[in-house]
Amino acid sequence: MCGSSCLKELPDLSKAANLERLDVAECNALVEIPSSVANLHKIVNLHMESCESLEVIPTLINLASLKIINIHDCPRLKSFPDVPTSLEELVIEKTGVQELPASFRHCTGVTTLYICSNRNLKTFSTHLPMGLRKLDLSNCGIEWVTDSIKDLHNLYYLKLSGCKRLVSLPELPCSLECLFAEDCTSLERVSDSLNIPNAQFNFIKCFTLDREARRAIIQQSFVHGNVILPAREVLEEVDYRARGNCLTIPPSAFNRFKVCVVLSIH
């Protein structure tokens, strides 16, 4: 039914026992997903993109086959329903959702969570599924991230870009490979126990990072990873320095070294 812009309501779907995919994308007049959806026990995919009037989704907790929920650009949707433990992927982008349901913590099979551009999402205190591998919270209104994130030992990708109210970062899992936190303009502090030596960091436009936070980030990047930070000069930890296009490094330093470059963008 995707693209049915004049569709105002769905019929009773309780007898559609074999339905596996429901797509109501771009049904701009649709206000509510009927409660009969709770009877679709074979449904696997549920797509609700660009439903500008959508306000109500019933509980989905009994849909034992449901694996993918994709909700995008539904600004009037303020609350999100309970979800089944069978869920593997959840995308909630550009909605008015303020928090995830408590039932989400039991979705141990979820590996991908995109909950982007939800400006009303102020906190993220939900205990996250242990199998989570990719987490995208970019452009949300969060001010902090739950401390339990350090226990996600499979998480390798974390994106917090554009979270302008985010003030601090807790201890992160050592499995992390990519951390994108660019344009987090209120970010001041990070945990002293980052413990993610192989990660790539991006802190572009994070001008409020305090000295201790910068030092903690730099110490991690000097192990195996790399980091992008806003700065006006070469880091103090760099032993060999030069201006221009030539730098002399003694042979004794060739065994292992890191490079720091300050770029001026006009």
LODREN-941439 format. One record per residue (C-alpha): residue number from 0; residue in one letter; z negated, x negated, y. Coordinates in steps of 0.02 Angstrom, whole numbers, plus 50000, padded with zeros to 5 digits. Layout:
N
resi=NUM&resn=a&z=Z&x=X&y=Y
...
//
This chain:
266
resi=0&resn=m&z=50000&x=50000&y=50000
resi=1&resn=c&z=50008&x=49850&y=50115
resi=2&resn=g&z=50094&x=49880&y=50281
resi=3&resn=s&z=50057&x=50067&y=50281
resi=4&resn=s&z=50003&x=50066&y=50463
resi=5&resn=c&z=49977&x=50256&y=50473
resi=6&resn=l&z=49873&x=50271&y=50315
resi=7&resn=k&z=49703&x=50341&y=50365
resi=8&resn=e&z=49619&x=50360&y=50195
resi=9&resn=l&z=49644&x=50315&y=50013
resi=10&resn=p&z=49649&x=50443&y=49873
resi=11&resn=d&z=49518&x=50456&y=49738
resi=12&resn=l&z=49550&x=50303&y=49630
resi=13&resn=s&z=49420&x=50338&y=49496
resi=14&resn=k&z=49553&x=50382&y=49366
resi=15&resn=a&z=49659&x=50227&y=49398
resi=16&resn=a&z=49567&x=50142&y=49255
resi=17&resn=n&z=49697&x=50003&y=49228
resi=18&resn=l&z=49718&x=49952&y=49410
resi=19&resn=e&z=49703&x=49762&y=49426
resi=20&resn=r&z=49755&x=49731&y=49606
resi=21&resn=l&z=49724&x=49832&y=49764
resi=22&resn=d&z=49813&x=49774&y=49923
resi=23&resn=v&z=49787&x=49872&y=50084
resi=24&resn=a&z=49838&x=49733&y=50203
resi=25&resn=e&z=49899&x=49790&y=50375
resi=26&resn=c&z=49838&x=49968&y=50349
resi=27&resn=n&z=49783&x=49974&y=50530
resi=28&resn=a&z=49723&x=50155&y=50530
resi=29&resn=l&z=49617&x=50139&y=50373
resi=30&resn=v&z=49432&x=50157&y=50415
resi=31&resn=e&z=49348&x=50160&y=50245
resi=32&resn=i&z=49375&x=50100&y=50067
resi=33&resn=p&z=49322&x=50248&y=49957
resi=34&resn=s&z=49172&x=50237&y=49842
resi=35&resn=s&z=49287&x=50276&y=49694
resi=36&resn=v&z=49340&x=50092&y=49700
resi=37&resn=a&z=49174&x=50056&y=49613
resi=38&resn=n&z=49251&x=50133&y=49455
resi=39&resn=l&z=49397&x=50010&y=49446
resi=40&resn=h&z=49322&x=49902&y=49310
resi=41&resn=k&z=49483&x=49806&y=49276
resi=42&resn=i&z=49519&x=49759&y=49456
resi=43&resn=v&z=49539&x=49571&y=49482
resi=44&resn=n&z=49605&x=49553&y=49660
resi=45&resn=l&z=49554&x=49648&y=49815
resi=46&resn=h&z=49650&x=49613&y=49977
resi=47&resn=m&z=49607&x=49688&y=50146
resi=48&resn=e&z=49696&x=49582&y=50278
resi=49&resn=s&z=49730&x=49644&y=50455
resi=50&resn=c&z=49644&x=49812&y=50434
resi=51&resn=e&z=49598&x=49829&y=50616
resi=52&resn=s&z=49502&x=49993&y=50596
resi=53&resn=l&z=49411&x=49954&y=50434
resi=54&resn=e&z=49223&x=49982&y=50449
resi=55&resn=v&z=49158&x=50024&y=50274
resi=56&resn=i&z=49175&x=49942&y=50104
resi=57&resn=p&z=49069&x=50018&y=49963
resi=58&resn=t&z=48966&x=49915&y=49842
resi=59&resn=l&z=49072&x=49810&y=49724
resi=60&resn=i&z=48931&x=49745&y=49617
resi=61&resn=n&z=48984&x=49836&y=49457
resi=62&resn=l&z=49164&x=49772&y=49457
resi=63&resn=a&z=49143&x=49649&y=49315
resi=64&resn=s&z=49325&x=49588&y=49320
resi=65&resn=l&z=49336&x=49557&y=49507
resi=66&resn=k&z=49374&x=49374&y=49545
resi=67&resn=i&z=49455&x=49367&y=49719
resi=68&resn=i&z=49409&x=49457&y=49880
resi=69&resn=n&z=49514&x=49422&y=50034
resi=70&resn=i&z=49463&x=49502&y=50199
resi=71&resn=h&z=49551&x=49440&y=50355
resi=72&resn=d&z=49562&x=49503&y=50534
resi=73&resn=c&z=49451&x=49657&y=50513
resi=74&resn=p&z=49352&x=49650&y=50677
resi=75&resn=r&z=49260&x=49816&y=50654
resi=76&resn=l&z=49185&x=49769&y=50486
resi=77&resn=k&z=49002&x=49728&y=50524
resi=78&resn=s&z=48922&x=49724&y=50351
resi=79&resn=f&z=48980&x=49657&y=50184
resi=80&resn=p&z=48941&x=49745&y=50019
resi=81&resn=d&z=48855&x=49678&y=49864
resi=82&resn=v&z=48975&x=49583&y=49752
resi=83&resn=p&z=48984&x=49555&y=49562
resi=84&resn=t&z=48936&x=49394&y=49475
resi=85&resn=s&z=49116&x=49377&y=49411
resi=86&resn=l&z=49178&x=49326&y=49586
resi=87&resn=e&z=49267&x=49158&y=49600
resi=88&resn=e&z=49342&x=49157&y=49775
resi=89&resn=l&z=49286&x=49242&y=49935
resi=90&resn=v&z=49378&x=49239&y=50101
resi=91&resn=i&z=49302&x=49328&y=50252
resi=92&resn=e&z=49392&x=49280&y=50412
resi=93&resn=k&z=49394&x=49356&y=50586
resi=94&resn=t&z=49273&x=49499&y=50552
resi=95&resn=g&z=49112&x=49562&y=50631
resi=96&resn=v&z=49010&x=49519&y=50476
resi=97&resn=q&z=48837&x=49454&y=50520
resi=98&resn=e&z=48776&x=49394&y=50351
resi=99&resn=l&z=48819&x=49386&y=50167
resi=100&resn=p&z=48730&x=49501&y=50043
resi=101&resn=a&z=48584&x=49433&y=49942
resi=102&resn=s&z=48684&x=49467&y=49782
resi=103&resn=f&z=48804&x=49327&y=49828
resi=104&resn=r&z=48680&x=49195&y=49770
resi=105&resn=h&z=48706&x=49255&y=49591
resi=106&resn=c&z=48895&x=49226&y=49595
resi=107&resn=t&z=48881&x=49062&y=49501
resi=108&resn=g&z=49068&x=49055&y=49467
resi=109&resn=v&z=49120&x=49049&y=49651
resi=110&resn=t&z=49205&x=48884&y=49690
resi=111&resn=t&z=49287&x=48927&y=49858
resi=112&resn=l&z=49205&x=49012&y=50007
resi=113&resn=y&z=49299&x=49033&y=50171
resi=114&resn=i&z=49197&x=49127&y=50299
resi=115&resn=c&z=49287&x=49074&y=50458
resi=116&resn=s&z=49298&x=49139&y=50637
resi=117&resn=n&z=49154&x=49261&y=50615
resi=118&resn=r&z=49072&x=49245&y=50785
resi=119&resn=n&z=48931&x=49367&y=50740
resi=120&resn=l&z=48875&x=49258&y=50595
resi=121&resn=k&z=48723&x=49176&y=50677
resi=122&resn=t&z=48634&x=49104&y=50526
resi=123&resn=f&z=48685&x=49049&y=50354
resi=124&resn=s&z=48526&x=49060&y=50253
resi=125&resn=t&z=48600&x=49131&y=50093
resi=126&resn=h&z=48565&x=49026&y=49939
resi=127&resn=l&z=48739&x=48970&y=49892
resi=128&resn=p&z=48815&x=48972&y=49716
resi=129&resn=m&z=48785&x=48807&y=49629
resi=130&resn=g&z=48966&x=48788&y=49575
resi=131&resn=l&z=49034&x=48793&y=49753
resi=132&resn=r&z=49165&x=48658&y=49787
resi=133&resn=k&z=49242&x=48709&y=49953
resi=134&resn=l&z=49147&x=48786&y=50099
resi=135&resn=d&z=49229&x=48829&y=50265
resi=136&resn=l&z=49118&x=48898&y=50404
resi=137&resn=s&z=49229&x=48847&y=50549
resi=138&resn=n&z=49225&x=48942&y=50714
resi=139&resn=c&z=49070&x=49043&y=50666
resi=140&resn=g&z=48919&x=49078&y=50775
resi=141&resn=i&z=48796&x=48987&y=50660
resi=142&resn=e&z=48657&x=48883&y=50737
resi=143&resn=w&z=48600&x=48799&y=50576
resi=144&resn=v&z=48648&x=48777&y=50393
resi=145&resn=t&z=48530&x=48815&y=50249
resi=146&resn=d&z=48434&x=48666&y=50180
resi=147&resn=s&z=48483&x=48720&y=50004
resi=148&resn=i&z=48658&x=48652&y=50034
resi=149&resn=k&z=48595&x=48482&y=49975
resi=150&resn=d&z=48581&x=48554&y=49799
resi=151&resn=l&z=48767&x=48595&y=49786
resi=152&resn=h&z=48812&x=48446&y=49678
resi=153&resn=n&z=48994&x=48501&y=49659
resi=154&resn=l&z=49030&x=48524&y=49844
resi=155&resn=y&z=49162&x=48402&y=49904
resi=156&resn=y&z=49235&x=48491&y=50058
resi=157&resn=l&z=49135&x=48558&y=50205
resi=158&resn=k&z=49215&x=48620&y=50366
resi=159&resn=l&z=49109&x=48666&y=50517
resi=160&resn=s&z=49239&x=48639&y=50652
resi=161&resn=g&z=49218&x=48742&y=50810
resi=162&resn=c&z=49039&x=48800&y=50770
resi=163&resn=k&z=48989&x=48780&y=50952
resi=164&resn=r&z=48810&x=48842&y=50927
resi=165&resn=l&z=48771&x=48726&y=50782
resi=166&resn=v&z=48628&x=48613&y=50836
resi=167&resn=s&z=48585&x=48512&y=50680
resi=168&resn=l&z=48643&x=48465&y=50506
resi=169&resn=p&z=48525&x=48458&y=50356
resi=170&resn=e&z=48533&x=48338&y=50211
resi=171&resn=l&z=48701&x=48356&y=50126
resi=172&resn=p&z=48751&x=48335&y=49942
resi=173&resn=c&z=48804&x=48161&y=49887
resi=174&resn=s&z=48961&x=48235&y=49808
resi=175&resn=l&z=49035&x=48272&y=49981
resi=176&resn=e&z=49202&x=48188&y=50018
resi=177&resn=c&z=49258&x=48273&y=50179
resi=178&resn=l&z=49152&x=48335&y=50324
resi=179&resn=f&z=49244&x=48412&y=50471
resi=180&resn=a&z=49129&x=48448&y=50618
resi=181&resn=e&z=49246&x=48422&y=50765
resi=182&resn=d&z=49216&x=48525&y=50923
resi=183&resn=c&z=49035&x=48565&y=50877
resi=184&resn=t&z=48988&x=48546&y=51058
resi=185&resn=s&z=48800&x=48582&y=51036
resi=186&resn=l&z=48773&x=48470&y=50885
resi=187&resn=e&z=48631&x=48349&y=50922
resi=188&resn=r&z=48550&x=48298&y=50759
resi=189&resn=v&z=48594&x=48255&y=50579
resi=190&resn=s&z=48479&x=48219&y=50434
resi=191&resn=d&z=48422&x=48038&y=50416
resi=192&resn=s&z=48456&x=48059&y=50229
resi=193&resn=l&z=48642&x=48091&y=50233
resi=194&resn=n&z=48667&x=47999&y=50068
resi=195&resn=i&z=48855&x=48030&y=50062
resi=196&resn=p&z=48928&x=47853&y=50060
resi=197&resn=n&z=49104&x=47903&y=50009
resi=198&resn=a&z=49132&x=48040&y=50137
resi=199&resn=q&z=49256&x=48049&y=50280
resi=200&resn=f&z=49175&x=48112&y=50440
resi=201&resn=n&z=49258&x=48194&y=50589
resi=202&resn=f&z=49147&x=48223&y=50741
resi=203&resn=i&z=49279&x=48233&y=50877
resi=204&resn=k&z=49213&x=48316&y=51038
resi=205&resn=c&z=49033&x=48311&y=50974
resi=206&resn=f&z=48975&x=48234&y=51138
resi=207&resn=t&z=48793&x=48291&y=51121
resi=208&resn=l&z=48753&x=48190&y=50964
resi=209&resn=d&z=48596&x=48090&y=51001
resi=210&resn=r&z=48577&x=47904&y=50967
resi=211&resn=e&z=48484&x=47926&y=50802
resi=212&resn=a&z=48618&x=48045&y=50737
resi=213&resn=r&z=48757&x=47924&y=50780
resi=214&resn=r&z=48665&x=47781&y=50696
resi=215&resn=a&z=48637&x=47882&y=50537
resi=216&resn=i&z=48821&x=47930&y=50531
resi=217&resn=i&z=48880&x=47753&y=50563
resi=218&resn=q&z=48767&x=47679&y=50430
resi=219&resn=q&z=48844&x=47795&y=50302
resi=220&resn=s&z=49022&x=47756&y=50356
resi=221&resn=f&z=48991&x=47570&y=50339
resi=222&resn=v&z=48971&x=47591&y=50151
resi=223&resn=h&z=49137&x=47660&y=50087
resi=224&resn=g&z=49189&x=47804&y=50200
resi=225&resn=n&z=49259&x=47818&y=50376
resi=226&resn=v&z=49207&x=47911&y=50532
resi=227&resn=i&z=49280&x=47976&y=50695
resi=228&resn=l&z=49154&x=47988&y=50837
resi=229&resn=p&z=49167&x=48014&y=51025
resi=230&resn=a&z=49122&x=47847&y=51105
resi=231&resn=r&z=49161&x=47736&y=51254
resi=232&resn=e&z=49136&x=47566&y=51174
resi=233&resn=v&z=49138&x=47474&y=51009
resi=234&resn=l&z=48984&x=47504&y=50902
resi=235&resn=e&z=48837&x=47384&y=50912
resi=236&resn=e&z=48845&x=47359&y=50724
resi=237&resn=v&z=49014&x=47271&y=50739
resi=238&resn=d&z=48993&x=47081&y=50731
resi=239&resn=y&z=49168&x=47024&y=50782
resi=240&resn=r&z=49247&x=47097&y=50938
resi=241&resn=a&z=49397&x=47072&y=51050
resi=242&resn=r&z=49500&x=47156&y=51185
resi=243&resn=g&z=49687&x=47161&y=51170
resi=244&resn=n&z=49792&x=47135&y=51015
resi=245&resn=c&z=49708&x=46988&y=50929
resi=246&resn=l&z=49544&x=46969&y=50834
resi=247&resn=t&z=49485&x=46815&y=50739
resi=248&resn=i&z=49376&x=46844&y=50585
resi=249&resn=p&z=49306&x=46693&y=50489
resi=250&resn=p&z=49356&x=46678&y=50304
resi=251&resn=s&z=49176&x=46706&y=50251
resi=252&resn=a&z=49189&x=46887&y=50311
resi=253&resn=f&z=49346&x=46928&y=50212
resi=254&resn=n&z=49256&x=46984&y=50056
resi=255&resn=r&z=49211&x=47150&y=50133
resi=256&resn=f&z=49227&x=47215&y=50309
resi=257&resn=k&z=49249&x=47373&y=50412
resi=258&resn=v&z=49355&x=47400&y=50567
resi=259&resn=c&z=49302&x=47494&y=50722
resi=260&resn=v&z=49434&x=47544&y=50849
resi=261&resn=v&z=49405&x=47629&y=51017
resi=262&resn=l&z=49555&x=47730&y=51075
resi=263&resn=s&z=49583&x=47789&y=51252
resi=264&resn=i&z=49688&x=47947&y=51256
resi=265&resn=h&z=49769&x=47989&y=51422
//
